[in-house]
């Protein structure tokens, strides 16, 4: 018609639903004797707004631990190996399972028993999204000391006085 056209604009809000997986691992009990069998309780949950199509959980036991078994299948996981599980369609619920381990016989009081849990997960379409990791630490019964230091100024300059606090626990 020969009339000039006008352009209109508007604002639209877009929500993206993504998974956010939080992982926890706790030894039960935290202090054990040499040669004792105990559980590491692994748990994870999706705190994000979207589901994760796949979550892979992998465990790595310290050199002083022997893995005896797990109940990952009872939590809905499919075992992919001796210390690896696959969970599918993870939405906002908590997944909890135990991994049974035994401490080595030759350990001394205060020895640390680290057990690492790694989680990798996808978005709802199955594309790799993120990964996270935690470490559960048990110790052998008995007297032990932990020494920690704290520096007042983390980046001192040459000639500065450095104040260090030593904690003996």
MIDO-587017 format. One record per atom (N, C-alpha, C): residue in three letters; x, y, z. Coordinates in steps of 0.02 Angstrom, whole numbers, padded with zeros to 5 digits, always signed. Example, Ala and Ser with C-alpha at 12.3 -4.5 7.8 and 13.67 -1.06 7.14 Angstrom:
# residues 2
Ala+00660-00284+00390Ala+00615-00225+00390Ala+00660-00165+00390Ser+00642-00112+00354Ser+00684-00053+00357Ser+00645+00002+00394
***
This chain:
# residues 169
Unk+00041-00060+00000Unk+00000+00000+00000Unk+00043+00063+00000Unk+00110+00054+00003Unk+00153+00112+00002Unk+00166+00141+00071Unk+00132+00117+00121Unk+00142+00142+00189Unk+00207+00113+00218Unk+00242+00150+00259Unk+00303+00124+00290Unk+00284+00077+00348Unk+00323+00025+00354Unk+00311-00026+00406Unk+00350-00006+00469Unk+00321-00019+00527Unk+00356-00006+00590Unk+00380-00071+00621Unk+00437-00067+00654Unk+00466-00126+00687Unk+00444-00126+00760Unk+00425-00184+00784Unk+00407-00189+00854Unk+00457-00236+00888Unk+00468-00222+00952Unk+00512-00266+00992Unk+00477-00283+01057Unk+00499-00338+01086Unk+00471-00360+01149Unk+00524-00400+01186Unk+00514-00413+01249Unk+00560-00451+01290Unk+00529-00518+01305Unk+00570-00570+01298Unk+00547-00637+01314Unk+00594-00668+01366Unk+00568-00704+01412Unk+00608-00739+01463Unk+00616-00811+01442Unk+00677-00836+01445Unk+00690-00905+01426Unk+00719-00940+01488Unk+00689-00996+01506Unk+00714-01036+01562Unk+00749-01097+01534Unk+00809-01109+01558Unk+00846-01169+01538Unk+00849-01216+01597Unk+00824-01275+01588Unk+00823-01325+01641Unk+00887-01366+01638Unk+00927-01361+01690Unk+00990-01397+01692Unk+00995-01437+01756Unk+01030-01494+01754Unk+01043-01532+01815Unk+01103-01503+01852Unk+01103-01509+01917Unk+01161-01492+01958Unk+01167-01548+02010Unk+01218-01590+02002Unk+01226-01648+02045Unk+01273-01632+02102Unk+01251-01646+02163Unk+01291-01638+02224Unk+01305-01708+02251Unk+01368-01721+02268Unk+01389-01787+02290Unk+01416-01782+02361Unk+01402-01833+02402Unk+01429-01837+02469Unk+01454-01908+02480Unk+01503-01915+02523Unk+01529-01981+02542Unk+01551-01978+02614Unk+01529-02027+02654Unk+01544-02029+02725Unk+01565-02099+02746Unk+01621-02106+02781Unk+01638-02171+02808Unk+01595-02184+02870Unk+01576-02247+02880Unk+01534-02263+02937Unk+01559-02328+02968Unk+01595-02324+03025Unk+01611-02266+03066Unk+01671-02229+03037Unk+01686-02170+03065Unk+01742-02129+03040Unk+01809-02154+03066Unk+01810-02186+03125Unk+01872-02211+03154Unk+01866-02287+03161Unk+01913-02323+03132Unk+01910-02396+03129Unk+01976-02425+03154Unk+01976-02491+03166Unk+02037-02526+03185Unk+02069-02556+03122Unk+02133-02571+03126Unk+02167-02606+03071Unk+02131-02671+03056Unk+02119-02684+02992Unk+02085-02746+02972Unk+02010-02744+02978Unk+01982-02689+03003Unk+01909-02685+03013Unk+01872-02673+02947Unk+01813-02702+02942Unk+01769-02691+02885Unk+01719-02636+02903Unk+01707-02590+02857Unk+01659-02535+02868Unk+01630-02514+02802Unk+01581-02469+02804Unk+01548-02445+02744Unk+01567-02373+02729Unk+01570-02357+02665Unk+01572-02288+02642Unk+01504-02276+02611Unk+01466-02230+02639Unk+01399-02215+02613Unk+01406-02159+02561Unk+01389-02176+02500Unk+01390-02128+02445Unk+01319-02104+02431Unk+01312-02040+02421Unk+01246-02014+02404Unk+01254-01956+02355Unk+01203-01948+02313Unk+01202-01890+02268Unk+01130-01871+02256Unk+01121-01808+02239Unk+01055-01783+02224Unk+01060-01727+02173Unk+01006-01717+02137Unk+01002-01667+02084Unk+00967-01606+02113Unk+01005-01553+02124Unk+00976-01491+02152Unk+00956-01443+02096Unk+00969-01461+02034Unk+00952-01418+01977Unk+00880-01425+01957Unk+00860-01385+01909Unk+00790-01386+01886Unk+00777-01436+01831Unk+00830-01462+01800Unk+00821-01511+01745Unk+00847-01579+01765Unk+00825-01629+01729Unk+00848-01697+01744Unk+00914-01711+01708Unk+00952-01757+01735Unk+01013-01781+01704Unk+00996-01848+01671Unk+01008-01853+01608Unk+00993-01916+01574Unk+01037-01973+01601Unk+01101-01957+01612Unk+01147-02007+01639Unk+01191-01976+01693Unk+01204-02015+01746Unk+01252-01997+01797Unk+01297-02058+01807Unk+01362-02048+01798Unk+01411-02100+01809Unk+01446-02086+01875Unk+01447-02136+01919Unk+01482-02132+01982Unk+01540-02181+01980Unk+01600-02155+01993Unk+01660-02197+01995Unk+01693-02187+02063Unk+01718-02242+02091Unk+01750-02239+02157Unk+01823-02260+02150Unk+01865-02230+02191Unk+01935-02248+02195Unk+01954-02257+02268Unk+01972-02318+02286Unk+01991-02332+02355Unk+02065-02318+02364Unk+02083-02291+02423Unk+02154-02281+02439Unk+02190-02347+02442Unk+02256-02345+02440Unk+02297-02406+02439Unk+02289-02449+02502Unk+02263-02421+02556Unk+02255-02458+02618Unk+02185-02488+02626Unk+02144-02483+02574Unk+02076-02509+02576Unk+02065-02562+02522Unk+02024-02611+02540Unk+02003-02663+02492Unk+01927-02658+02487Unk+01902-02653+02426Unk+01829-02650+02415Unk+01802-02721+02415Unk+01750-02733+02456Unk+01720-02799+02463Unk+01654-02806+02426Unk+01618-02751+02416Unk+01554-02754+02382Unk+01516-02689+02389Unk+01456-02688+02359Unk+01416-02627+02362Unk+01342-02645+02351Unk+01299-02597+02366Unk+01227-02606+02352Unk+01201-02551+02306Unk+01243-02532+02257Unk+01224-02480+02209Unk+01163-02498+02168Unk+01153-02562+02154Unk+01094-02583+02115Unk+01030-02570+02154Unk+01032-02576+02220Unk+00973-02563+02261Unk+00952-02489+02257Unk+00999-02445+02242Unk+00984-02374+02236Unk+00963-02355+02165Unk+00960-02404+02120Unk+00939-02390+02052Unk+00996-02387+02002Unk+01056-02402+02023Unk+01114-02399+01978Unk+01127-02465+01944Unk+01159-02460+01887Unk+01181-02519+01850Unk+01257-02523+01859Unk+01281-02579+01883Unk+01353-02587+01894Unk+01389-02592+01827Unk+01441-02550+01818Unk+01481-02551+01757Unk+01550-02582+01769Unk+01562-02603+01830Unk+01626-02631+01849Unk+01629-02635+01924Unk+01688-02652+01952Unk+01692-02661+02024Unk+01680-02597+02064Unk+01693-02539+02035Unk+01682-02476+02072Unk+01655-02422+02025Unk+01606-02440+01985Unk+01578-02393+01937Unk+01504-02409+01926Unk+01462-02356+01927Unk+01390-02365+01921Unk+01361-02313+01873Unk+01308-02332+01839Unk+01271-02287+01795Unk+01200-02279+01822Unk+01178-02217+01829Unk+01109-02201+01849Unk+01078-02163+01791Unk+01016-02179+01775Unk+00982-02148+01718Unk+00923-02106+01741Unk+00909-02053+01703Unk+00852-02008+01714Unk+00849-01984+01786Unk+00901-01951+01808Unk+00907-01927+01877Unk+00872-01860+01884Unk+00819-01861+01923Unk+00782-01799+01936Unk+00793-01780+02010Unk+00748-01740+02037Unk+00757-01714+02105Unk+00740-01767+02157Unk+00783-01815+02166Unk+00776-01863+02220Unk+00846-01882+02245Unk+00850-01913+02302Unk+00915-01931+02332Unk+00929-02004+02316Unk+00990-02018+02296Unk+01013-02086+02284Unk+01066-02101+02336Unk+01058-02156+02373Unk+01104-02174+02427Unk+01121-02248+02421Unk+01187-02263+02425Unk+01208-02333+02427Unk+01273-02339+02466Unk+01288-02400+02487Unk+01347-02414+02527Unk+01398-02454+02488Unk+01461-02439+02501Unk+01517-02477+02474Unk+01553-02505+02534Unk+01558-02571+02538Unk+01590-02604+02594Unk+01664-02612+02581Unk+01705-02588+02628Unk+01778-02590+02620Unk+01810-02619+02683Unk+01872-02641+02676Unk+01910-02666+02734Unk+01976-02630+02736Unk+01995-02607+02796Unk+02060-02575+02807Unk+02114-02628+02808Unk+02173-02612+02784Unk+02229-02659+02785Unk+02248-02675+02857Unk+02279-02733+02867Unk+02296-02758+02934Unk+02356-02721+02965Unk+02401-02694+02924Unk+02464-02668+02949Unk+02464-02593+02961Unk+02405-02562+02971Unk+02401-02490+02979Unk+02414-02469+03051Unk+02439-02408+03058Unk+02456-02380+03124Unk+02403-02329+03145Unk+02397-02316+03211Unk+02350-02265+03234Unk+02362-02198+03199Unk+02307-02169+03178Unk+02311-02105+03144Unk+02316-02109+03069Unk+02330-02169+03041Unk+02334-02175+02968Unk+02267-02155+02936Unk+02271-02119+02880Unk+02211-02096+02845Unk+02192-02147+02791Unk+02126-02154+02781Unk+02099-02201+02732Unk+02055-02163+02683Unk+02084-02133+02631Unk+02043-02094+02584Unk+02004-02139+02536Unk+01944-02117+02519Unk+01901-02151+02470Unk+01868-02097+02428Unk+01885-02093+02363Unk+01861-02040+02319Unk+01801-02063+02278Unk+01752-02019+02274Unk+01693-02029+02231Unk+01692-01975+02178Unk+01691-01995+02114Unk+01687-01949+02058Unk+01619-01958+02024Unk+01589-01903+02004Unk+01525-01907+01968Unk+01530-01864+01905Unk+01510-01892+01849Unk+01504-01856+01786Unk+01432-01863+01764Unk+01405-01810+01734Unk+01335-01814+01715Unk+01320-01774+01653Unk+01262-01790+01623Unk+01240-01759+01561Unk+01180-01715+01575Unk+01161-01676+01525Unk+01098-01640+01529Unk+01042-01688+01510Unk+00982-01663+01505Unk+00925-01706+01489Unk+00927-01738+01420Unk+00966-01709+01375Unk+00973-01736+01307Unk+01030-01786+01301Unk+01068-01795+01354Unk+01123-01843+01352Unk+01190-01813+01333Unk+01196-01746+01330Unk+01260-01713+01316Unk+01299-01704+01381Unk+01364-01717+01379Unk+01405-01707+01440Unk+01395-01638+01467Unk+01384-01633+01533Unk+01369-01569+01562Unk+01421-01547+01613Unk+01435-01590+01663Unk+01482-01570+01715Unk+01507-01631+01753Unk+01554-01620+01798Unk+01579-01673+01842Unk+01596-01643+01910Unk+01598-01685+01960Unk+01614-01664+02028Unk+01647-01722+02064Unk+01678-01707+02121Unk+01715-01758+02157Unk+01716-01742+02232Unk+01716-01794+02273Unk+01722-01787+02346Unk+01766-01843+02373Unk+01794-01833+02433Unk+01835-01884+02465Unk+01808-01897+02534Unk+01796-01960+02549Unk+01778-01982+02617Unk+01842-02005+02650Unk+01852-01984+02713Unk+01914-02002+02748Unk+01898-02034+02815Unk+01919-02096+02822Unk+01916-02130+02887Unk+01987-02130+02914Unk+01994-02143+02979Unk+02060-02148+03009Unk+02063-02210+03054Unk+02124-02232+03066Unk+02135-02288+03111Unk+02134-02262+03182Unk+02099-02299+03227Unk+02095-02281+03298Unk+02164-02270+03328Unk+02166-02229+03378Unk+02228-02220+03416Unk+02249-02148+03417Unk+02300-02133+03456Unk+02323-02064+03460Unk+02356-02043+03395Unk+02341-01983+03373Unk+02373-01956+03314Unk+02370-01880+03319Unk+02413-01847+03283Unk+02416-01775+03283Unk+02409-01749+03212Unk+02375-01694+03205Unk+02369-01660+03141Unk+02397-01590+03151Unk+02445-01571+03111Unk+02476-01505+03116Unk+02451-01463+03057Unk+02424-01405+03071Unk+02401-01360+03019Unk+02430-01291+03033Unk+02445-01254+02980Unk+02470-01186+02988Unk+02427-01138+02948Unk+02422-01077+02974Unk+02385-01024+02941Unk+02431-00963+02939Unk+02437-00934+02880Unk+02478-00874+02871Unk+02432-00814+02868Unk+02448-00762+02907Unk+02406-00702+02910Unk+02401-00667+02844Unk+02456-00658+02809Unk+02458-00625+02744Unk+02480-00676+02693Unk+02435-00699+02649Unk+02453-00754+02604Unk+02505-00734+02551Unk+02514-00668+02536Unk+02561-00647+02485Unk+02606-00591+02513Unk+02651-00609+02559Unk+02694-00556+02587Unk+02745-00532+02536Unk+02768-00472+02545Unk+02820-00443+02503Unk+02888-00452+02537Unk+02942-00449+02500Unk+03008-00456+02531Unk+03017-00405+02588Unk+03040-00428+02644Unk+03051-00386+02702Unk+02992-00381+02749Unk+02933-00405+02729Unk+02874-00403+02772Unk+02881-00453+02829Unk+02852-00435+02886Unk+02849-00480+02942Unk+02792-00530+02929Unk+02805-00594+02934Unk+02755-00646+02920Unk+02733-00676+02986Unk+02668-00677+02998Unk+02640-00705+03060Unk+02609-00773+03042Unk+02635-00827+03071Unk+02611-00895+03057Unk+02582-00923+03122Unk+02521-00950+03118Unk+02490-00983+03175Unk+02492-01058+03162Unk+02519-01097+03210Unk+02524-01169+03204Unk+02473-01201+03251Unk+02432-01244+03223Unk+02382-01281+03262Unk+02403-01353+03267Unk+02403-01380+03327Unk+02419-01450+03339Unk+02357-01482+03367Unk+02325-01524+03328Unk+02262-01556+03350Unk+02275-01629+03366
***
